[in-house]
């Protein structure tokens, strides 16, 4: 179903604007790395992403904050300087 669904409106616009503004983009997902990177690759979005963090990278996933904190750290940033878009 995911592969058959179109990219949601606005997603590519957000990624393009982030790139133009020099903002770093990370993906944090409770799915495994193969699925996440494969999905981003199929959608031609992987090039917009600076860091991918998945359940394969942490001991605890959502709702535990470890996934998000690890993603922010991989972007060399701090939580108070990050925005999460679900």
C-alpha positions as CSV (number, residue, x, y, z in Angstrom):
1,X,0.0,0.0,0.0
2,X,2.8,2.4,0.8
3,X,4.5,1.9,-2.5
4,X,1.2,2.5,-4.4
5,X,0.5,5.7,-2.5
6,X,1.6,9.0,-4.0
7,X,4.0,11.2,-2.2
8,X,2.0,13.5,0.1
9,X,1.5,17.0,-1.1
10,X,4.1,19.4,0.3
11,X,6.8,16.9,1.2
12,X,9.0,17.6,-1.8
13,X,8.5,21.3,-1.3
14,X,9.6,21.1,2.4
15,X,12.7,19.1,1.4
16,X,13.6,21.4,-1.4
17,X,13.2,24.5,0.8
18,X,15.3,22.9,3.6
19,X,18.0,22.2,1.1
20,X,17.9,25.8,-0.2
21,X,18.1,27.2,3.3
22,X,21.0,24.9,4.2
23,X,19.0,23.1,6.9
24,X,19.9,19.5,7.8
25,X,17.2,16.9,7.4
26,X,17.0,13.7,9.4
27,X,14.6,10.8,9.3
28,X,13.8,9.0,12.6
29,X,11.7,5.8,12.2
30,X,10.6,2.9,14.3
31,X,10.9,0.8,11.1
32,X,14.1,-1.0,10.2
33,X,16.9,0.6,8.2
34,X,16.5,-1.5,5.0
35,X,12.8,-0.5,4.7
36,X,13.3,3.2,5.4
37,X,16.3,3.7,3.1
38,X,14.7,1.6,0.4
39,X,11.5,3.6,0.6
40,X,13.4,6.9,0.5
41,X,15.4,5.6,-2.5
42,X,12.3,4.4,-4.4
43,X,10.8,7.9,-3.9
44,X,14.1,9.6,-5.0
45,X,14.2,11.3,-1.6
46,X,17.4,9.8,-0.1
47,X,19.5,12.6,-1.5
48,X,17.6,15.2,0.6
49,X,18.3,13.4,3.9
50,X,21.5,14.0,5.9
51,X,20.9,11.2,8.5
52,X,18.7,8.2,8.8
53,X,18.1,6.8,12.3
54,X,15.9,3.6,12.7
55,X,15.1,1.0,15.2
56,X,18.3,-0.8,14.2
57,X,20.3,2.1,15.7
58,X,18.8,2.4,19.2
59,X,17.7,0.2,22.1
60,X,14.4,2.0,22.5
61,X,11.9,3.3,20.0
62,X,8.9,5.6,20.2
63,X,7.5,6.8,22.5
64,X,10.9,6.7,24.1
65,X,12.9,9.8,23.0
66,X,16.1,7.8,22.2
67,X,15.3,7.6,18.5
68,X,14.8,11.3,18.1
69,X,17.8,12.2,20.3
70,X,20.1,10.0,18.3
71,X,18.8,11.5,15.0
72,X,19.5,15.0,16.3
73,X,23.0,14.0,17.4
74,X,23.7,12.5,14.0
75,X,22.8,15.9,12.5
76,X,25.3,17.5,14.9
77,X,22.5,19.6,16.5
78,X,20.7,19.9,19.8
79,X,17.0,19.0,20.5
80,X,16.2,22.6,21.3
81,X,17.3,23.6,17.7
82,X,15.3,20.8,16.0
83,X,11.8,20.5,14.6
84,X,10.0,17.1,14.3
85,X,7.4,16.7,11.5
86,X,5.3,13.6,11.8
